[in-house]
Amino acid sequence: MTDGANAVLAGGRRGERATPPRIPRRLRGDALIAAVAAVFTLAQLIFVHPWMGLGWDEIVYTSQVTTHHPAAFFSAPRSRGVSLLVAPVASWSASTELLRVYLAVLSGVGLYLALRAWKGLFPARVLATAGAFFATLWVTLFYGPQAMPNYWVAVGALICVGCFLRYRQGRSGRAALWGVVAGAALMAWMRPTDAVWVTVPLLVLVLVRRRWMLLLALAGGLAAGGVEWVIEAYGWYGGLGERLSRASEIQGGLGWNVAVDDQMRSLGGRGLCRPCTGSMPHPVVTAWWIVLPFVAVLGVAVAVRARRAARTLIPFACAVTAAAPYLFMIGYAAPRFLQPAYALLAIPVADALWHLVRTGQGRWRRVAAPLVALAVAGHLAVQFAVVEGTVDRNVASREDWAHVADELHRLGVRPPCLITGHESIPIGYYTGCSSGSTSGNNENITAAEIVDTARRLPVAAITGPGGGTPGYARDWTPYRITDLTVRVAPRG
């Protein structure tokens, strides 16, 4: 090789260092978003122990596709999306650890794809900040590796709204249109009613502006994701109206009911606040929730001032309609219900935070930047503390179910068998038995059918603290397991 060629390879002139090739900005943005998603996956595995047993709702969804446990009763509000999501693992493996790792990785991939749907609409730093904000909420960390639908509605909402805006602004063409279909279908696949609430502003906008391709994409996605739920309504529940009515009844009757205070009470780590009584969590725990809408409104104002209102105002509007039924139409609360709203609000919140810490010329604000950094650090400390306490409580409660199951095995209640009464669904799952209830939201068996089953299989009726003995089990042999009374049917 000649000296000239060597000089070119070395940087051109003698003594001049070779400059490494610059990474394109597009790839740097992808890497930043991928890093957020990867850290989210890792954080789930650190904070939410993979060995934490399955919860009540997880049991219902997972048992539909397992071969090692009987399927639990599937009530009217539920949709089959989660069951199909976990099927690649749960259909052949009983390992909770494997399922948790699978869901943690999958949720990280989902977050990455959801944020990429917004590329070109906001700088990569804003999207990464939005993803980090949503991913570090204790409710996102806790439910990410669980077999539950709300996180996936949030992912679908981000994909649907982001691709909607990209297509509306002439970006990505058909790819964005298919993204709208995919996002809407994912939401409807998981929770059809939530999908409708999220897309209300989009449907209104396309009807007003007569954007028929977007209307077709939205309607097609919702129909594709919800068709199984509708077919099942006619096959099992007597029609769509009957299923919606039964779902409303199970949720306490939908109607005007302010549940804002219920949601605030649940922020301390309560998975289900029903009935939602007791004192409010410490103000430090609820502060972020109160500040959140104001920061989101600031993000909208920043966008309006910069003449890019649509890309911030539309996700804000979708977040409002997604949250409305859970804040004003039900009589109880679960923090996971608001995950789609949190995901959509993360976009204007991130935009507002960057506006607060940097000037239009890209310089850091000397006072605001440290204050925002301090507030973010405090927010993260609170979220991590809440998720740690929530995990500890849930691990303990699920170990209690496993302990009851071990005692039932010792008493001779082994598969095939039937568990009825108090917490029959989770205890039945941990015991390997079918579960039955003669009343309430999970009613799926009669007393006569239980007595008939007891002639052929081991059957146990469980009574919780202060509960009364069911009539069909009064003559059964009683046993005490922790604070539960278990009555085992005599064989033959």
C-alpha positions, 0 to 999 in steps of 0.5 A: 500500500502506498504512503498516500493511501496510508495517509488517507486511511489515517485521516488525510494529513500527517499527524491528524487523527482518524475521526470515527464514523459518525452514527446517524441521528436516526440510529442514535434515536433508536438506540436511546429508545431501545436502551429505555426498553432494555432497562425497563425489562431489567428493572421488572426482573429486579423489582418484581421477583420472577418467582412471585406466584400468579395472582387471582386475575392472572390465574383466570387468564392463564388457566384458559390455555394451560394443560396442567390446571383446570380452566377457572370461570371466565366472567363477562368483562374479560377478554381472551387477549391475555390468555393468547398472549401467555399461550406460547409459554403457559400452554406447555410449561407450569413454570411461573418464573419462565412466564414472568421472564417471558412477559418482562421481555415481551413488555420491553419489546412492546414499549420499544415498538410503542415509542418508535411509532412516534418517531419523527413527531418528537425528538428522540430525547422526548420519546425516551423521557416519555418512555422512562416516565411511564416505565418507572411508574410503580404500576407499570413495573409491577404489572409489566411481567404479569398476565394482565391486560391493561399494560397492553392496552397502553402499548396499543394506545401509544401505537395507534395514536402515534401512527394515526398522527404520522399518517395524518401528517403524511409520514410513513404512508401505508405503514402508519395506516397499518400501525393504526390497525395494529394498535386498535386491534391490540387494545380491543384484543385485550379490553374491547371497551377500553379500546373504544374509550381511547379511540373516541377522539380519533373517531370524532376527528376523522369523521369531522375531517372526513379522513375515510382511510383513517376511519377504515383503519380504526374501525377495522382494527377495533373490529379485528380485535373485538370480533372474538369477544362479540362472537363469544357474547352471542355464544355464551352470554345471550348476545352483545347487550346481555354481555355488556349488561352483565359486565356492568353488573359485575363492575358494580353498575356503570353510571355517574360515580366519582372515583377520583378519591378511590384511585388516590387511595389505591396509589399506595400499592393496593391492587384492587380497592373494592370497597375503597375505604381507609385513609389516603396514602402519604401526600408524598405518594400521591403528589405525582398523581396530582401534579401529572395533569398540570404538567401535561397541560403545560406540554399542550400549551408548549405545543400550541405555542410552537404551532404543533398542537395536534401531535400533543393535544390528540394524545392528551384528549385520548388520555382523558377519554381513556381515564374518564370511565375509571374516574367517574363511572365505577364505584371502585378503583385499581391503579392498573385501570389508568395505565393507558392514560398514563402512557398517553400523558407521558408524551406531553409530560416529557415535552413539558419537562424538556421545555422546563429544563432547556431554553429554545437555544438548547441551553440548560436553565440554571434554576429550573433544570436542577429543580426538575432533576431533584423532583424526578429523583424524588419521584423515582424514589417514591415509585420504587419504594411503593413497588417494593412494598407492593411486591412483598405483600403480593408475594406473601398473599400468594404464598398463603394460597400455596400453603393452603393448597399444601394442607389440602393435599395433606387432607387428601384433596388432590386432582381431580378435585373441586374447591368451593367457597372463599377464594376458590379460584386462586386456592383451586388453582394452587391445589390443581383443582377446579373452582366453583361458586354458587353465587356472586360474580363468579357463579358457575355451579349449583349446590346440587352439582357440588354434592353430586361431584362430591360422590365422585371426586374430592371436594372442599368448601372453604369459609373465610374469617366470619363467613358462614358454612354453606348448607351443602357442607354442614355435615362435612369434616371441618379443619382449620388452616390459618384463618380459614375453615375448610370442610372436606366432603366424605368420599362415597 
